[in-house]
Amino acid sequence: MYHFIINPKSSSGKGIRHWWTVKDELDRQNITYTADFTKQEGHAIKLAEKICHENQGIKNIVVLGGDGTLNEVINGIDNYENVILGYIPSGSSNDLARSLKIPKKPLKSLSNVLKPNRFIYLDYGEIAFEDSDIKPRKFGCSSGIGYDAGVCEEVQKSTLKKRLNSFGAGKFIYLAIALKQLFTTKLQDTTVIVDKIKTAKYKKVLLISNMIHKFEGGGLKIAPDADPTDGKLSICLVHGLSRASIMFLFPTILFGKHINFKGVETFHCSSIEILPDRKIAVHTDGEVPAFSSHIKVSCIPGKIRMIL
């Protein structure tokens, strides 16, 4: 039995189109499955919880949607030992699929799910919001504060994203807003505590990205050395740069060359505590669940059993 969680509105309707293609193939092969459609933000969490609670033994959960839908499903699973996770990407970013080389074409990714060559045990991250009563949030691909979270927040609100998605060009809204935010993001002084031992203070922080995988924002190679199975967060911290230097730095992120610039620090750790000097947006897999001035981020190693 396969349990499909589908975001029909992912990438402005690509999700539902992919689903009809997948459904036809499932029916053709007489595959037994259930299908649940998300109706609003947060619904995939509840659907994953329901599948886990109402079914015994190993659950084959297949997500058809984008990184945000997959994020919600990860947050809804309560026991990863009893879940095998499949993924059919239909979002506008698809950064986790890009990292794992999961095919974009729905029938190819479905074939992987039905006849898997192997499984991979992926790490996930978890953020605790220390200055609020918001529940901790898991993330599968990336999280961050500052510039990248500001971009995610504006993309979430953008009506232009929906129009561009209808032409298959949704990722360009990330680029447009990313360029705009280079001029408008407020830099902040930030204290960072790494692995509960090393404390450092940084001036004029642009962003701190906490990465499980290499990519975020529709293919930006933020952490070229990230390994989603090493039990570590890959941190990218950008600080102390002028606006002109930031503008020069930005294009190099596409190829992961930004890590060679002065003012860009990269390192691996099991946990990181981040205390900016004011409340700012925090993103998890491209969604912004909170504004915070004190977060703790941890890597939870090898829990997600995913089909490749």
ZIJODA-V287435 format. One record per backbone hydrogen bond with DSSP energy under -1.0 kcal/mol. NH is the residue of the N-H (numbers start at 1). CO is the residue of the C=O. If there is no record, write none. Layout:
NH:CO  NH:CO
This chain:
2:32  3:60  4:34  5:62  6:36  7:64  10:7  12:9  15:10  16:8  17:13  18:14  19:15  20:16  21:17  22:18  23:19  24:20  25:21  26:22  27:23  28:24  29:25  31:26  34:2  36:4  38:6  43:40  46:42  47:43  48:44  49:45  50:46  51:47  52:48  53:49  54:50  59:82  61:84  62:3  63:86  64:5  65:88  70:66  71:67  72:68  73:69  74:70  75:71  76:72  77:73  82:79  83:80  84:59  85:305  86:61  88:63  90:65  98:94  99:95  100:96  102:97  109:105  110:106  111:107  112:108  113:109  114:110  115:111  120:306  122:304  123:228  124:300  125:139  126:298  127:137  128:296  130:294  132:129  137:127  139:125  143:210  144:283  145:208  147:206  150:146  151:147  152:148  153:149  154:150  155:151  156:152  157:153  163:159  164:160  165:161  166:162  167:164  168:165  169:164  172:169  173:170  175:171  176:172  177:173  178:174  179:175  180:176  181:177  183:180  185:181  188:205  190:202  191:275  192:200  193:273  194:198  195:271  197:194  198:194  200:192  202:190  205:188  206:238  207:238  208:145  209:236  210:143  211:234  212:141  213:141  216:220  220:216  221:253  222:220  223:214  226:223  230:227  233:269  234:211  235:267  236:209  237:265  238:207  239:263  240:203  240:204  246:242  247:243  248:244  249:245  250:246  252:249  253:250  255:252  256:253  257:252  260:257  261:258  264:261  265:237  267:235  269:233  272:297  273:193  274:295  275:191  277:189  280:292  282:290  283:144  284:287  285:142  287:284  292:280  295:274  296:128  297:272  298:126  299:270  300:124  303:122  304:122  306:120  307:85  308:118
